[in-house]
Amino acid sequence: MRATSPETSQALGQRVRKPRREWQGWQFVGPFALVFVFVFIAPLAFALYLSLFQNRMVGGNSFVGFENYVAALSDPQFWNGFIRVVLFLLVQVPIMLALALVAALAIDSARLYASGVFRMVIFLPYAVPAVVAVLIWGFMYGNNFGLTANINDLLGTDVLRPFSGQWILASIGNIVTWEYIGYNMLIFYSALKTIPAELYEAAEIDGARGFQVIKAIKIPAARGAIVIATIFSIIGSFQLFNEPNVLKPLAENVISSYFTPNMYAYNLSFAGQQFNYAATVAIIMGVITAVIAYVVQLRGTRKEDR
Amino acid sequence: MFNLNKGPRRGRGAAALAVAGLAAMSLVACSTGPGAGAGAGSASDLDAALEKGGELTYWTWTPSGEAQAEAFMKEYPNVEVTVVNAGTATDQYTKLQNAITAGSGAPDVAQIEYYAIQQFALSEGLLDLSSYDFGELEDKYTPSTWSAVNLNGGIYGLPQDSGPMVMFYNTTVFDQFGLSVPTTWDEYIATAAKLHEADPSKYITNDAGDPGFAQPLIWQAGGHPYQADGTDVTINLQDEGTKRWADTWNQLLEPGLLSDIPTWSDDWYKALGDGSLATIVTGAWMPGVLESSLPEGAGHWRVAPLPSYDGSAATAENGGSAQSVIKQSKNPALAAAFLRWLNSSDESVDVFLENGGFPSTTAQLNADEFLNATPEYFGGQEINKVLVDASANVVDGWEYLPFQVYANSVFADTVGQAYANRSDLNTGLLAWQDNLITYGNSQGFTASE
């Protein structure tokens, strides 16, 4: 209702300016604000607070300023994990998003028989809890008795070693792709669904054929969704934890305690009692992730505006 | 309801949890009370506390935990014990350490493996039980288990079970390939080579690198890599005994005579079942595990003493736990009384035995019925005689680090690399040593080589 005249809104404003404060606004915002402060602001603030201290087994707690940050930024184990997730991000995310886009376009093309079934089957892995999914894959990856062992036996080779140093990142990438393809497909598919039918009609009249329609209409229309999915995937990659952590007992020597930054933070705090340092690592990763996600968003939306 | 002022203060526990990360755990917030357990008390307090009654929480993953608690409550109806399985081993230690750090939420009594006791005792988490005259209970236990709870002049728990190392072997495989049971490590290596040569799909045993396995073997070899005197810690993973183990194990690792299947994995049970692994070198608590988890192995397995370096009987403890009273307990006398009953009374230890445990109390270990048992699973062999013999041959003088839980968590990062590359274990041990010294110093210890 933008029709309110300046006079009435001014009059309202004067009436509102009473000595008693109005609490209605707070009551609407309150439930959200309460939860927000508890689960979002407070942990962040506490992590920041923790990261400025050092609690030793002998000698207790002491304020150390930015010492933890200096240590973390020059910690080879931290950067080792960081580079690993960046590599993972650069390889796995494009593959997963491309496959998800192809799946979404296929379902959207209306040429697929029983597309509803396809949609469900591709989405199904996302409904399996990540830990359970990784356990299932862990069985299949078994070097000696798993599915890969059977394939190796069948081919008479010893090539497939999912738990070896060379393969492990690809093995994890495979699991993550399997898990999240359906989720990303749904994001893309819902974006494609919003394209008005008139556009297709116009394209047909202009003589555009299958791939031209995809290139000129569908992909540009899905750009926003692609940017969003990319940001989610970047965050997901930087937070890689479940998959390597569940597989660790099966490949103890290959998946180190600092395999990813999140695993490093987890092991620092829970195996090493270094809560302060773990908080520091978590904050640094949070900042890096936020910066990269922001850059991607800026670039993505700028292209969209053009 | 919308009082936001309350927010930050009450959110603290939740905040700590979120920072520490990722796993969900139960950490009760809101209280900062230091707990009542100052540790002052005497033996007479215990019986009074049992009479008066109260409530206790007991964290354990022992299969018989629930049954033991019920038997206790039957005997002492005024006491109510809540048994909680808060996870196995390190999962539980994480929760326990968090509760101790947070100042509340810890149980009254908790199960802790021997290797981790020193760490919890040092961080002021456990109650010293010597003021309740627990020292008088010493004679009830095997020397090696008693020394594991007796640290720095205090008594930080009572032993539940023990795991003197022995060798389980698959007699069917041994017969098939005409192997004789090795009594020394040299013979063991020769047997390993002979078996693997005869059938490359078979291995003498598996070892993918496991600190809970390597350290007892170092212990058996006469190694004393860790010496702690207060906060002065010496770490020498190249002392004579440690080197002896590493040089011996290299002869199995480097030529590929060890299977790299991780112990306790699904593949491992399959490999044990189909005869791919001819021996298991492990603690005396293994029979119960085999019977329940490997039914297809019935009749195939036998027990022999652990191979030694010079042919004379020597072994070490692999695993085993004690129960300890947590300092935070609001009712330390009652907790101590429960613990005393739990790990020293015949009623309780018998329940533990029925569930397949291997106790630490000499009375049960030396009972005729126990010694003469001939379980069918082991082809009627009197296995307990071999196991009890082992419990008397544990090399003494072993000490764990005061930060052993951390040390074990970085074993794979360091020594594990030698396993992965099938290269010299001594190199891996040195890397581990460097890591531990750095960590020790960063935690305020004076750690040196």
Chai-1 contact restraints between the chains, C-beta under 6 A:
chainA,res_idxA,chainB,res_idxB,connection_type,confidence,min_distance_angstrom,max_distance_angstrom,comment,restraint_id
A,G30,B,F2,contact,1.0,0.0,6.0,A-B,restraint_1
A,V37,B,G7,contact,1.0,0.0,6.0,A-B,restraint_2
A,F38,B,G11,contact,1.0,0.0,6.0,A-B,restraint_3
A,A42,B,P8,contact,1.0,0.0,6.0,A-B,restraint_4
A,A42,B,G11,contact,1.0,0.0,6.0,A-B,restraint_5
A,A42,B,A15,contact,1.0,0.0,6.0,A-B,restraint_6
A,P43,B,A15,contact,1.0,0.0,6.0,A-B,restraint_7
A,P43,B,A18,contact,1.0,0.0,6.0,A-B,restraint_8
A,P43,B,V19,contact,1.0,0.0,6.0,A-B,restraint_9
A,F46,B,A15,contact,1.0,0.0,6.0,A-B,restraint_10
A,F46,B,V19,contact,1.0,0.0,6.0,A-B,restraint_11
A,A47,B,V19,contact,1.0,0.0,6.0,A-B,restraint_12
A,L50,B,V19,contact,1.0,0.0,6.0,A-B,restraint_13
A,R56,B,Q443,contact,1.0,0.0,6.0,A-B,restraint_14
A,R56,B,G444,contact,1.0,0.0,6.0,A-B,restraint_15
A,M57,B,S123,contact,1.0,0.0,6.0,A-B,restraint_16
A,M57,B,Q443,contact,1.0,0.0,6.0,A-B,restraint_17
A,V58,B,T231,contact,1.0,0.0,6.0,A-B,restraint_18
A,V58,B,G444,contact,1.0,0.0,6.0,A-B,restraint_19
A,V58,B,F445,contact,1.0,0.0,6.0,A-B,restraint_20
A,G59,B,G444,contact,1.0,0.0,6.0,A-B,restraint_21
A,G142,B,D267,contact,1.0,0.0,6.0,A-B,restraint_22
A,N144,B,I261,contact,1.0,0.0,6.0,A-B,restraint_23
A,N144,B,D267,contact,1.0,0.0,6.0,A-B,restraint_24
A,F145,B,D267,contact,1.0,0.0,6.0,A-B,restraint_25
A,F145,B,K270,contact,1.0,0.0,6.0,A-B,restraint_26
A,F241,B,L22,contact,1.0,0.0,6.0,A-B,restraint_27
A,L250,B,S265,contact,1.0,0.0,6.0,A-B,restraint_28
A,E252,B,A412,contact,1.0,0.0,6.0,A-B,restraint_29
A,E252,B,G416,contact,1.0,0.0,6.0,A-B,restraint_30
A,N253,B,G209,contact,1.0,0.0,6.0,A-B,restraint_31
A,N253,B,A412,contact,1.0,0.0,6.0,A-B,restraint_32
A,N253,B,G416,contact,1.0,0.0,6.0,A-B,restraint_33
A,N253,B,Y419,contact,1.0,0.0,6.0,A-B,restraint_34
A,N253,B,A420,contact,1.0,0.0,6.0,A-B,restraint_35
A,S256,B,D413,contact,1.0,0.0,6.0,A-B,restraint_36
A,S257,B,S409,contact,1.0,0.0,6.0,A-B,restraint_37
A,S257,B,V410,contact,1.0,0.0,6.0,A-B,restraint_38
A,S257,B,D413,contact,1.0,0.0,6.0,A-B,restraint_39
A,A265,B,G21,contact,1.0,0.0,6.0,A-B,restraint_40
A,Y266,B,G21,contact,1.0,0.0,6.0,A-B,restraint_41
A,Y266,B,L22,contact,1.0,0.0,6.0,A-B,restraint_42
A,S269,B,A20,contact,1.0,0.0,6.0,A-B,restraint_43
A,F270,B,T94,contact,1.0,0.0,6.0,A-B,restraint_44
A,A271,B,Y406,contact,1.0,0.0,6.0,A-B,restraint_45
A,A271,B,S409,contact,1.0,0.0,6.0,A-B,restraint_46
A,G272,B,Y406,contact,1.0,0.0,6.0,A-B,restraint_47
A,F275,B,A20,contact,1.0,0.0,6.0,A-B,restraint_48
A,A279,B,V19,contact,1.0,0.0,6.0,A-B,restraint_49
